[in-house]
Amino acid sequence: MVLGDQPISIPDRFEGLRRKAQQELSSIIVPVEQSLEEIDRLYGEMAASGRGAFLVLRGSSGAGKSTFLHTVGMFRDGVETISIPSGVAVRDFLRSNVKQASKLQIFVLEEREAALSFSDQELETILHSVNGFIRSDEGANSLVVWPCNTDPLLERVISLARAIGAESLLGSGNPAFMFSGPDKAHFMRIAETTIAVLNQGATFSDLGIGPDEITDLITTSDTIGRFLVRIRDSIIRNEKFVRSLVQKEQCKLWIIVAAGTDPGQEVAALTRGRFAAVDIERLLSATEANIVHELKSYPEKLGVLGTVLDAKVFHMPVLTALALIRSFASDGLKTRMKNAGLSLTPADKGQAIERLYQTELAQVMSAGSQGTMASVKKIGSNTIEAFEKLAGIASTNDFALNHALATAMVHAGLIGSASLEQDFGKGLSRRTDILCEAPNGEKIRIEVMWRARTSRAEIANYVLTKLFNYGKAIEFLGPNAVMQEQS
């Protein structure tokens, strides 16, 4: 599944999370208090004994051992964690990377969690290196950790460590610490934040996962890693199912809002990320008065539908809309505009196209995401009056306005071709304002909301109606799905 042409990202390993969200880790990671207390205990023991320490950390695969070890510094000042890659000489690595200025350095023996293929000699070499290092002056502030996810490896490491260094290597407490990872009470929050940070603010609903499914996944997942894997699997299943329904045309669904109130902020409040993607939860919360409660009983269905369709909402500034219509209106539309008392000037195609290029619609079409958008100038009463006349024409014949807009988009090179009032291909009466083809061959169904005045609730109602109609058209929402709009 993709969001704004970017694949959905839900890493279940720390390495992937760090690559994707190094700067946002603090918003995702939760403290594992019992394990932090063990680090505190070991640090106190190190300070009292004047030497470093060795810890065998036993936990299931996916419990979050690496995540915990590499984020201790987020919860304890002066702590730095360093990976000891597999295949390196441990003794040389430790002595080359130690920093005396650190309050505590944690060295993690990576990629050795289930290494039953290690010979006793290889294990002894590693443990002798660790033992010598933590006894040295340079290793006095260092904690070396061996993560294990199998009992056989755990028993071998402890047995050899006891023979090599006894309590000076294993310490006076338990020879291994059992790591269970974050409590299940934190699973949902971790997953929600991970998804939002890595996927332009997407929610469970946007990816087609409802609250009942989340509860079931938490109950049946023994580790946070397993929970994230199962969420990812569920998202992939949802995507495949919806794509199998829409595979006949594989269109995107984009909505343009043009209103005399210039509702740029209202549109921004209903979308997320750099790609103007619809935010289902915001849409639903904005339309309490307009859509019956039945629609809110399946937000996850609307969410995955919107994601697969790459549903977006764009604001078209009043000045831009007027310039485009005046410059690209057909003769018939020009006659209607004159009859409505609407001036046909200025009609400069070059300036109109330049205004179009500055819109978020053009930014996403040409660059894939919004760039730095030009500020929308405050419009005067004469301009508002002119647009209201244009919206009046749209209320009885929006075909002519949509035709002018499509012609301008073709002229600007944003789309290669366009047709108007195309149905969904199943004999339904519902039709799309503009069905166009982008230069890369992608098909986009564009719906245009022309209004003299509008509000956030009305925009949300319009967008959800279009999504709902599409879902009914492809028989995704089910035969009993009902939505009623206020008149």
Secondary structure as GFF3:
##gff-version 3
##sequence-region A 1 487
A	DSSP	beta_strand	2	3	.	.	.	ID=ss1
A	DSSP	beta_strand	6	7	.	.	.	ID=ss2
A	DSSP	alpha_helix	14	21	.	.	.	ID=ss3
A	DSSP	three_ten_helix	22	24	.	.	.	ID=ss4
A	DSSP	alpha_helix	25	28	.	.	.	ID=ss5
A	DSSP	alpha_helix	33	49	.	.	.	ID=ss6
A	DSSP	beta_strand	53	58	.	.	.	ID=ss7
A	DSSP	alpha_helix	65	70	.	.	.	ID=ss8
A	DSSP	three_ten_helix	72	74	.	.	.	ID=ss9
A	DSSP	beta_strand	79	84	.	.	.	ID=ss10
A	DSSP	alpha_helix	90	97	.	.	.	ID=ss11
A	DSSP	beta_strand	104	109	.	.	.	ID=ss12
A	DSSP	alpha_helix	120	135	.	.	.	ID=ss13
A	DSSP	three_ten_helix	137	139	.	.	.	ID=ss14
A	DSSP	beta_strand	142	148	.	.	.	ID=ss15
A	DSSP	alpha_helix	151	170	.	.	.	ID=ss16
A	DSSP	beta_strand	176	178	.	.	.	ID=ss17
A	DSSP	three_ten_helix	184	186	.	.	.	ID=ss18
A	DSSP	alpha_helix	187	198	.	.	.	ID=ss19
A	DSSP	three_ten_helix	205	207	.	.	.	ID=ss20
A	DSSP	alpha_helix	211	219	.	.	.	ID=ss21
A	DSSP	alpha_helix	224	246	.	.	.	ID=ss22
A	DSSP	beta_strand	251	259	.	.	.	ID=ss23
A	DSSP	alpha_helix	264	269	.	.	.	ID=ss24
A	DSSP	beta_strand	271	272	.	.	.	ID=ss25
A	DSSP	beta_strand	277	278	.	.	.	ID=ss26
A	DSSP	alpha_helix	280	285	.	.	.	ID=ss27
A	DSSP	three_ten_helix	293	297	.	.	.	ID=ss28
A	DSSP	alpha_helix	299	308	.	.	.	ID=ss29
A	DSSP	beta_strand	312	315	.	.	.	ID=ss30
A	DSSP	alpha_helix	318	328	.	.	.	ID=ss31
A	DSSP	alpha_helix	331	339	.	.	.	ID=ss32
A	DSSP	alpha_helix	349	357	.	.	.	ID=ss33
A	DSSP	alpha_helix	360	367	.	.	.	ID=ss34
A	DSSP	alpha_helix	381	411	.	.	.	ID=ss35
A	DSSP	beta_strand	417	423	.	.	.	ID=ss36
A	DSSP	beta_strand	431	437	.	.	.	ID=ss37
A	DSSP	beta_strand	443	451	.	.	.	ID=ss38
A	DSSP	alpha_helix	456	473	.	.	.	ID=ss39
###
